[in-house]
Amino acid sequence: MIRTSVLHQNHLLVPQEDPPQTTLEPSFKSGEKECYLSFLKKCRNMEEFKQAHAHILKSGLFLDPFCASNLLSICALSDWGSMDYARSMFDEMPEPGSYQFNTLIRGHLKDMNMELALLTYIEMVERGVKPDNFTYPSLLKACARLPALAEGMQAHGHVFKLGFQDDIFVQNSLVSMYGKCGEIGLPCAVFEQMNERNVASWSAIIAAHSSLGMWNDCLRLLGDMNREKNWKAEESILVSVLSACTHLGVLDLGRSVHGFLLRNMTGLNVIVGTSLLEMYMKCGHVEKGMHLFQKMAKKNKLSYSVMISGLAMHGYGRESLQVFAEMLDQGLEPDDVVYVGVLSACSHAGLVHEGLQCFNRMKLEQGIEPTIQHYGCMVDLLGRAGKIDEALELIKAMPMEPNDVVWRSLLSAGKVHNNLEAGEIAAKQLFELNSHKASDYVVLSNMYAQAGRWTDMARTRTEMYSKGLNQRPGFCSVEVKRKMHRFVSQDAGHPQSESIYEMLYQMEWQLKFEGYSPETTQVLCDVDEDEEEKKQRLKGHSQKLAIAFALIHTSQGSSIRIVRNLRMCNDCHTYTKLISMIFDREITVRDRNRFHHFKDGVCSCGDYW
């Protein structure tokens, strides 16, 4: 095994091991032994512990394995303990056994010193002390926290060699370790081979899929768990499921998890509360998220960070800054991640002055050195506001080389403000960085088309195709009765296409009375198509199909939630505002950058996005 750096930790249930029970030497009185052990367990700091240790040494009780083991475990595993002192006691033991080595491994684990935990195991093996089933859960947790896949696989081999492969605690630890090390085939293989499973087994396998972003599988496994034995999901499982709901945008299931938590837990801790907060904010239910945040009994830096970023995604820039001010008033020090959320909030809301103030405060007052993410937010802030020249100057003044995200922000700003020169500069830099995103070529070619430069448009498209790049088709997913239904533009393959297009006809008929006129400039093609053909193209945009489907299958007055993979076009934005007013519906659309909340003919973005 080799030494590597410690990165993070993982929760896992491990069996509790009792000190070895041995026969007391004749010279020790049982009452004296119990008296010293009682005194030992009342220690609250190292000074008291050392006094108790001295008394035990004088009495000769340290020679008794049971007393020595208790002494070691209290020193190594107490919050106030010292691993250096524990090691010195360990070195005085004539023949330490598996319990003593296990205690040291657990102590190093407690102190987040994973390298020493692995080295202690190596020492244990080299000294001929046979590991037991209590050794491997702690050892595998150390491998998971590093992460150290090669060492974890070696430990797995030792598990087989010593015959512990059917121990449920060891199996759970293996599943968790492999998942935290970025593997999925290996933890699934261990899980499938288990003859017996408990809630911790399901927690470990669901967490393994969650850590790799396999959100649909997380929900599938939750269903499998309930069908197998109607297990009562524990907190760690529900946090993973909430993450899946967050990333998939499945609000109804997230609400069900919230209800389960309220019924089965007396108060939500800060981890669960923050997970719920993130789920509501990222699923578009900003009012519920804000209510939950205000009711949280305890908030930490992550809670504030999630709220700030969540409000930013919804375009509530000023509210986001108010939460940031509250965080400062609570004495919590913001870090670089919090400032990314703050600057993003300013960008989405067009708060240029406030954004510049926060950027300077971060550098001068907090002493945080801006990262490429902060500069990216600032370029986006200035670009969205039409300050293209200032954005370019900031890019030139950056202390590091701009990455593709920075140049893509400038490209987007050039498109929004019809600044072809800025778009060409940004695109050139992206192509020199060997950008393999077809969307960069598409944006530039669309800018050429809008400027009537058809030759340049054709050249850009040809270059994109010659590199084997294909633009991912735009799609929209709408949630109806707890199921997600996906549509692409001009979709004619849906089983209910006929009724959907009939609803579209009714919607457009009513839109005419509100003065709606399709923005055919959004259809970027040469002059071969007439206006009517362009209108037909706009009519079949995936967002309009998703809205029509939702209007057919949801009750009057209920809200509609849509997720799309691309930025919304101007025509769909205008169209959706009017539909929200005509049909008296609240429509929430989440695109790749932010949320739009349409209600009574108005969008929360204020037409700034």
C-alpha positions in Angstrom: 0.0 0.0 0.0 1.1 3.6 -0.7 0.5 6.9 1.0 -1.9 9.4 -0.6 -3.6 12.6 0.5 -6.8 12.8 2.4 -9.7 14.4 0.5 -13.1 13.7 2.2 -15.1 11.4 4.4 -18.0 9.0 4.1 -20.6 7.8 6.7 -20.9 4.1 7.2 -22.2 1.9 10.1 -19.5 -0.2 11.6 -19.8 -2.9 14.3 -18.7 -2.0 17.8 -15.9 -4.0 19.2 -15.6 -4.7 23.0 -12.2 -4.9 24.7 -10.8 -8.4 25.1 -12.0 -10.1 28.3 -9.2 -11.8 30.1 -8.8 -13.4 33.6 -7.6 -10.9 36.2 -4.2 -11.6 37.7 -4.5 -12.8 41.3 -2.7 -9.8 42.7 -5.4 -7.4 41.4 -8.6 -6.9 43.4 -11.8 -6.8 41.3 -13.1 -3.7 43.2 -9.8 -1.9 42.7 -10.0 -2.6 38.9 -13.6 -1.4 38.6 -12.8 1.8 40.6 -9.9 2.8 38.3 -12.0 2.0 35.2 -14.8 4.2 36.5 -12.4 7.0 37.3 -10.9 6.6 33.8 -14.3 6.9 32.0 -15.0 10.2 33.9 -12.0 11.9 32.3 -12.8 15.0 30.2 -9.4 16.1 29.0 -5.8 14.8 28.6 -4.6 16.2 31.9 -7.2 14.2 33.9 -6.5 11.1 31.7 -2.8 11.3 32.4 -3.5 11.4 36.1 -5.7 8.3 35.8 -3.0 6.6 33.7 -0.4 7.3 36.4 -2.6 5.7 39.1 -3.2 2.6 36.9 0.6 2.3 36.3 1.3 2.5 40.0 -1.3 -0.1 40.8 0.1 -2.5 38.2 -3.3 -2.7 36.4 -1.7 -1.7 33.1 -0.4 -5.3 32.9 -4.0 -6.5 32.7 -5.0 -6.7 29.0 -8.6 -5.6 29.7 -7.5 -2.4 31.6 -4.8 -1.6 29.0 -7.2 -1.9 26.1 -9.8 0.4 27.8 -7.0 2.9 28.5 -5.9 2.8 24.9 -9.4 3.1 23.4 -10.4 6.0 25.6 -7.2 7.9 24.7 -7.4 7.1 21.0 -11.2 7.5 20.4 -12.3 10.3 22.8 -12.8 13.8 21.2 -10.2 15.2 23.6 -7.8 12.3 23.2 -4.3 12.3 21.7 -3.1 9.7 19.1 0.5 10.5 19.9 -0.1 9.6 23.6 -2.2 6.5 22.6 0.7 5.3 20.3 3.2 5.7 23.2 1.0 3.5 25.4 0.5 1.0 22.5 4.3 0.7 22.1 4.6 -0.3 25.8 2.2 -3.2 25.3 4.2 -6.5 25.1 2.0 -8.3 22.7 -0.8 -6.1 21.2 -3.6 -8.0 19.6 -6.2 -7.3 16.9 -8.3 -5.2 19.3 -5.4 -2.8 20.0 -4.5 -2.5 16.3 -8.2 -1.9 15.4 -8.3 0.8 18.1 -5.3 2.6 16.6 -6.8 2.4 13.1 -10.1 3.8 14.3 -8.2 6.6 16.2 -6.4 7.7 13.0 -9.7 7.6 11.2 -11.2 9.9 13.8 -8.3 12.3 13.4 -8.7 12.1 9.6 -5.2 10.7 9.2 -6.0 8.0 6.6 -2.4 7.4 5.7 -1.5 6.4 9.2 -4.6 4.2 9.4 -3.3 2.2 6.4 0.2 2.0 7.7 -1.1 0.7 11.0 -2.8 -2.1 9.2 0.4 -2.9 7.3 2.2 -3.0 10.6 -0.5 -5.3 12.0 0.0 -7.8 9.2 3.8 -7.6 9.3 3.8 -8.4 13.0 1.8 -11.5 12.4 -1.4 -10.2 14.2 -4.4 -11.7 12.4 -7.0 -9.1 11.4 -10.6 -9.8 12.3 -14.0 -8.8 11.0 -13.8 -5.5 13.0 -10.6 -4.5 11.3 -11.9 -4.1 7.7 -14.9 -1.7 8.1 -12.5 0.9 9.5 -9.7 0.1 7.1 -12.0 0.3 4.1 -13.4 3.6 5.3 -9.9 5.0 5.3 -9.5 3.8 1.7 -12.8 5.4 0.8 -11.9 8.8 2.4 -8.5 9.1 0.6 -9.7 7.7 -1.9 -7.3 4.8 -2.5 -8.8 2.2 -4.8 -5.7 0.1 -5.3 -5.3 -0.3 -1.5 -9.0 -1.0 -1.1 -8.8 -3.8 -3.7 -5.8 -5.3 -1.8 -7.9 -5.2 1.4 -10.8 -6.9 -0.5 -8.3 -9.7 -1.3 -7.4 -10.0 2.3 -11.1 -10.2 3.2 -11.5 -13.3 1.0 -8.3 -14.8 2.2 -9.4 -14.6 5.8 -13.0 -15.7 5.1 -14.8 -12.5 6.0 -16.5 -12.1 2.6 -19.9 -13.0 4.0 -19.8 -10.6 7.0 -22.5 -8.0 6.4 -20.5 -5.1 7.9 -17.5 -5.9 5.8 -19.7 -6.2 2.7 -21.3 -2.8 3.4 -17.9 -1.3 3.8 -16.7 -2.7 0.5 -19.8 -1.4 -1.4 -19.2 2.1 0.2 -15.5 2.1 -0.5 -15.8 1.2 -4.1 -18.5 3.8 -4.7 -16.5 6.6 -3.1 -13.5 5.6 -5.2 -15.6 6.2 -8.4 -16.4 2.6 -9.2 -19.9 1.2 -9.9 -19.4 -2.3 -11.4 -17.5 -3.5 -8.3 -19.9 -2.3 -5.6 -22.8 -3.6 -7.6 -21.1 -7.0 -7.8 -20.5 -7.1 -4.0 -24.1 -6.0 -3.4 -25.6 -8.6 -5.7 -23.6 -11.4 -4.0 -24.8 -10.5 -0.5 -27.0 -13.2 1.1 -28.3 -10.8 3.6 -28.8 -7.1 3.4 -29.8 -4.4 5.9 -30.7 -0.7 5.5 -27.0 0.2 5.6 -26.4 -2.1 2.6 -29.0 -0.2 0.6 -27.7 3.1 1.8 -24.2 2.2 0.6 -25.3 1.1 -2.9 -27.6 4.1 -3.4 -24.8 6.5 -2.3 -22.4 4.8 -4.8 -24.8 5.6 -7.6 -25.4 9.1 -6.2 -21.7 9.9 -6.1 -21.5 9.2 -9.8 -24.6 11.2 -10.7 -26.6 8.1 -11.7 -29.8 9.7 -10.4 -32.4 7.5 -12.2 -30.7 4.4 -10.7 -30.9 6.0 -7.2 -34.7 6.2 -7.5 -34.9 2.7 -9.0 -32.9 1.3 -6.1 -35.1 3.0 -3.6 -38.1 1.2 -5.2 -36.2 -2.1 -5.1 -35.4 -1.6 -1.4 -39.0 -0.9 -0.6 -40.2 -4.0 -2.5 -37.6 -6.3 -1.0 -38.5 -6.0 2.6 -40.3 -2.7 3.0 -37.3 -1.2 4.7 -37.6 2.1 6.5 -35.2 4.4 4.7 -32.6 6.0 7.0 -31.4 9.6 6.8 -28.4 9.0 4.5 -30.6 7.2 1.9 -33.1 10.1 1.9 -30.3 12.6 1.4 -29.1 10.6 -1.7 -32.7 10.4 -3.0 -33.1 14.2 -2.5 -30.0 14.7 -4.5 -31.5 12.6 -7.3 -34.8 14.6 -7.1 -32.7 17.8 -7.3 -30.8 16.8 -10.4 -33.8 15.3 -12.2 -36.1 18.1 -11.3 -38.6 15.6 -9.8 -40.4 17.9 -7.3 -43.3 15.6 -6.4 -41.1 12.8 -5.2 -39.0 15.3 -3.3 -42.1 16.5 -1.6 -42.9 12.9 -0.6 -39.5 12.5 0.9 -40.0 15.7 2.8 -43.3 14.4 4.2 -41.7 11.1 5.2 -39.0 13.1 7.1 -41.5 15.2 8.9 -43.5 12.1 10.0 -40.5 10.0 11.1 -37.9 12.5 12.4 -38.1 14.8 15.4 -36.6 17.9 13.9 -34.4 18.0 10.7 -30.6 18.4 11.2 -28.7 20.9 9.2 -27.6 18.3 6.6 -31.1 17.1 5.8 -32.5 20.7 5.9 -29.9 21.9 3.5 -30.6 19.0 1.1 -34.3 19.8 1.2 -33.5 23.5 0.6 -31.4 22.6 -2.4 -34.1 20.3 -3.8 -36.8 22.9 -3.6 -34.7 25.7 -5.1 -33.4 23.6 -8.0 -36.8 22.1 -8.7 -38.2 25.6 -9.1 -40.3 25.9 -5.9 -38.5 29.1 -4.7 -41.3 30.1 -2.2 -41.1 26.8 -0.4 -37.3 27.0 -0.4 -37.4 30.4 1.1 -39.9 29.4 3.8 -37.8 26.3 4.7 -34.7 28.4 5.0 -36.4 30.9 7.3 -37.6 28.1 9.5 -34.3 26.3 9.8 -33.2 26.2 13.5 -29.5 26.0 12.6 -27.8 27.1 9.4 -24.2 26.7 8.4 -22.1 28.1 5.6 -23.4 25.5 3.1 -27.0 26.4 3.9 -26.3 30.0 3.1 -24.3 29.1 0.0 -27.2 26.9 -1.3 -29.7 29.7 -0.7 -27.6 32.4 -2.3 -27.0 30.3 -5.4 -30.6 29.1 -5.5 -31.9 32.7 -5.5 -29.4 33.6 -8.1 -30.7 30.8 -10.4 -34.2 32.3 -10.1 -33.1 35.8 -10.9 -33.7 37.2 -7.3 -30.4 39.1 -7.2 -31.3 41.6 -4.4 -32.8 38.9 -2.2 -29.6 36.8 -2.7 -27.5 39.8 -1.5 -29.8 40.2 1.5 -29.1 36.5 2.5 -25.4 37.2 2.0 -25.6 40.2 4.3 -27.4 38.0 6.9 -24.7 35.4 6.6 -22.1 38.1 7.4 -24.1 39.3 10.3 -24.2 35.8 11.8 -20.4 35.9 11.8 -19.9 33.2 9.1 -16.9 33.8 6.9 -17.7 33.5 3.2 -15.4 31.4 1.1 -14.7 31.4 -2.7 -17.7 29.1 -3.3 -20.1 31.6 -1.6 -18.7 34.4 -3.7 -19.3 32.5 -6.9 -23.0 32.4 -5.9 -23.1 36.1 -5.0 -21.5 37.2 -8.3 -23.7 34.9 -10.2 -26.8 36.5 -8.5 -25.6 39.9 -9.6 -25.0 38.7 -13.1 -28.5 37.2 -13.5 -30.2 40.3 -12.1 -28.0 42.9 -13.9 -26.6 44.3 -10.7 -23.4 45.6 -12.2 -22.4 48.1 -9.4 -23.2 45.6 -6.6 -21.3 42.9 -8.4 -18.2 45.1 -8.7 -18.4 46.0 -5.0 -18.7 42.3 -4.0 -15.7 41.4 -6.2 -13.5 44.1 -4.6 -14.7 43.2 -1.1 -13.8 39.6 -1.7 -10.2 40.6 -2.7 -9.6 43.4 -0.3 -11.6 42.6 2.9 -11.8 38.8 2.8 -8.4 38.3 1.3 -9.8 35.7 -1.2 -7.8 35.5 -4.4 -10.2 35.4 -7.3 -10.3 32.1 -9.2 -11.2 31.6 -12.9 -14.8 31.0 -11.7 -15.0 34.5 -10.2 -13.5 36.1 -13.3 -16.0 34.1 -15.4 -18.9 35.5 -13.3 -17.6 39.0 -13.8 -17.2 38.7 -17.5 -20.8 37.3 -17.6 -22.0 40.2 -15.5 -20.4 42.9 -17.7 -21.3 41.1 -20.9 -25.0 40.6 -20.1 -25.2 44.3 -19.2 -23.8 45.2 -22.7 -20.5 46.4 -21.3 -18.6 44.3 -23.9 -15.5 46.5 -23.9 -15.2 46.4 -20.1 -15.6 42.6 -20.3 -12.7 42.3 -22.8 -10.5 44.6 -20.7 -11.1 42.4 -17.7 -10.2 39.3 -19.6 -6.9 40.9 -20.7 -6.1 41.8 -17.1 -6.8 38.3 -15.7 -3.7 36.9 -13.9 -4.4 33.5 -15.4 -5.2 32.3 -18.9 -8.9 32.6 -19.7 -10.6 29.2 -20.1 -13.5 28.2 -22.4 -16.1 29.2 -19.9 -14.9 32.8 -19.9 -14.7 33.1 -23.7 -18.1 31.4 -24.0 -19.6 34.1 -21.7 -18.3 36.7 -24.0 -19.6 34.8 -27.1 -23.0 34.7 -25.5 -22.9 38.4 -24.7 -22.0 39.2 -28.3 -25.0 37.1 -29.5 -27.4 38.8 -27.1 -26.3 42.3 -28.0 -25.7 41.6 -31.7 -22.0 42.5 -31.3 -20.5 40.3 -34.1 -17.0 41.6 -33.5 -17.0 40.4 -29.9 -18.5 37.1 -31.0 -15.8 36.6 -33.5 -13.0 37.3 -31.0 -14.5 34.9 -28.4 -15.1 32.2 -31.0 -11.6 32.4 -32.4 -10.2 31.9 -28.9 -12.5 29.0 -28.3 -11.5 27.3 -31.5 -7.8 27.8 -30.6 -8.5 26.1 -27.3 -9.7 23.2 -29.4 -13.3 23.6 -28.1 -15.2 20.5 -29.0 -18.6 22.0 -28.4 -20.8 22.2 -31.4 -22.8 25.0 -29.7 -19.9 27.4 -30.1 -20.0 27.0 -33.9 -23.8 27.1 -33.9 -23.9 30.4 -32.0 -21.3 32.0 -34.3 -23.0 30.8 -37.5 -26.3 32.1 -36.2 -24.7 35.5 -35.6 -23.5 35.5 -39.2 -27.0 34.5 -40.3 -28.6 37.3 -38.4 -26.1 39.7 -40.0 -26.9 38.4 -43.4 -23.4 37.0 -43.9 -24.5 33.7 -45.4 -21.1 32.7 -46.8 -19.5 33.0 -43.4 -22.4 31.1 -41.8 -22.0 28.2 -44.3 -18.2 28.2 -43.8 -18.6 27.9 -40.0 -21.2 25.1 -40.3 -18.9 23.2 -42.7 -16.0 23.6 -40.3 -18.1 22.2 -37.5 -19.2 19.2 -39.5 -15.7 18.5 -40.8 -14.6 18.1 -37.1 -17.3 15.6 -36.6 -19.2 17.8 -34.2 -23.0 17.6 -34.0 -25.3 20.0 -32.2 -27.3 18.2 -29.5 -31.0 18.5 -30.4 -33.0 20.8 -28.1 -35.6 19.2 -26.0 -38.0 20.0 -23.2 -39.3 17.7 -20.4 -42.5 18.4 -18.6 -43.6 16.7 -15.3 -47.2 15.4 -15.4 -48.5 13.0 -12.7 -45.0 12.3 -11.4 -43.7 11.3 -14.8 -41.3 13.2 -17.1 -42.4 13.5 -20.7 -39.8 14.6 -23.3 -40.4 16.6 -26.5 -38.1 17.7 -29.3 -38.8 20.4 -31.9 -41.3 19.4 -34.6 -42.0 16.3 -32.6 -44.5 14.1 -34.5 -43.6 10.8 -32.8 -45.5 11.2 -29.6 -48.5 8.9 -29.1 -50.7 11.9 -28.5 -49.3 14.1 -31.3 -52.7 14.7 -32.8 -54.3 16.1 -29.6 -51.1 18.1 -28.8 -51.2 19.9 -32.2 -54.9 20.5 -31.8 -54.2 22.2 -28.5 -51.4 24.2 -30.2 -54.0 25.4 -32.7 -56.3 26.5 -30.0 -53.5 28.3 -28.1 -52.4 30.2 -31.2 -56.0 31.2 -31.9 -56.3 32.8 -28.5 -52.8 34.3 -28.7 -53.9 36.3 -31.8 -56.4 38.3 -29.7 -53.5 39.3 -27.4 -51.5 40.7 -30.3 -49.0 37.9 -30.5 -46.9 37.8 -33.6 -44.2 35.0 -34.1 -40.6 36.4 -34.1 -39.6 34.9 -37.4 -36.1 36.4 -37.0 -35.4 33.6 -34.6 -35.5 31.2 -37.6 -32.0 31.6 -39.0 -31.8 30.3 -42.5 -31.2 31.7 -46.0 -34.0 33.4 -47.9 -35.4 30.2 -49.4 -38.2 29.9 -46.9 -41.2 32.3 -46.8 -42.7 33.8 -43.6 -45.4 31.1 -43.4 -42.8 28.3 -43.3 -40.8 30.1 -40.7 -44.0 30.4 -38.5 -44.6 26.7 -38.9 -41.0 26.0 -37.6 -41.6 28.3 -34.6 -45.0 26.6 -33.9 -43.3 23.2 -33.3 -40.7 24.3 -30.8 -40.3 21.8 -28.0 -41.3 24.2 -25.2 -44.7 24.9 -26.9 -45.4 21.2 -27.4 -44.6 20.5 -23.7 -46.9 23.3 -22.6 -49.7 22.0 -24.8 -49.3 18.5 -23.4 -49.4 19.8 -19.8 -52.5 21.9 -20.5 -54.3 18.8 -21.7 -53.3 16.6 -18.8 -53.3 18.9 -15.8 -56.2 20.5 -13.9 -57.2 24.1 -14.3 -55.0 26.4 -12.2 -52.3 23.9 -11.5 -48.7 24.9 -12.2 -46.6 23.6 -15.1 -42.9 22.8 -14.7 -40.6 22.4 -17.7 -36.9 21.5 -17.9 -35.0 22.3 -21.2 -31.4 21.6 -22.2 -30.8 24.8 -24.2 -31.3 28.5 -23.7 -34.9 29.7 -24.4 -35.4 31.6 -27.6 -37.1 35.1 -27.5 -40.2 33.8 -29.3 -40.8 31.0 -26.7 -40.2 33.5 -23.9 -42.9 35.9 -25.3 -45.2 33.0 -26.1 -45.0 31.5 -22.6 -45.6 34.9 -20.9 -48.9 35.3 -22.8 -50.0 31.6 -22.3 -49.5 32.0 -18.5 -52.0 35.0 -18.6 -54.5 33.5 -21.1 -54.8 30.1 -19.3 -54.2 31.5 -15.8 -51.3 29.1 -15.1 -48.0 29.5 -13.4 -45.3 28.1 -15.7 -41.8 27.4 -14.5 -39.1 26.8 -17.1 -35.6 25.7 -16.1 -33.0 26.1 -18.9 -29.3 25.3 -18.7 -28.5 28.5 -16.9 -31.5 29.6 -14.8 -35.2 29.5 -13.9 -38.0 31.5 -15.5 -41.3 31.9 -13.6 -44.1 33.0 -15.8 -47.3 34.3 -14.2 -50.0 36.7 -15.3 -48.1 37.6 -18.5 -44.9 38.5 -16.7 -41.6 36.6 -16.3 -39.5 36.7 -13.1 -36.4 37.5 -15.2 -37.8 40.9 -16.2 -36.9 40.0 -19.8 -33.2 40.1 -18.7 -31.5 36.8 -19.3 
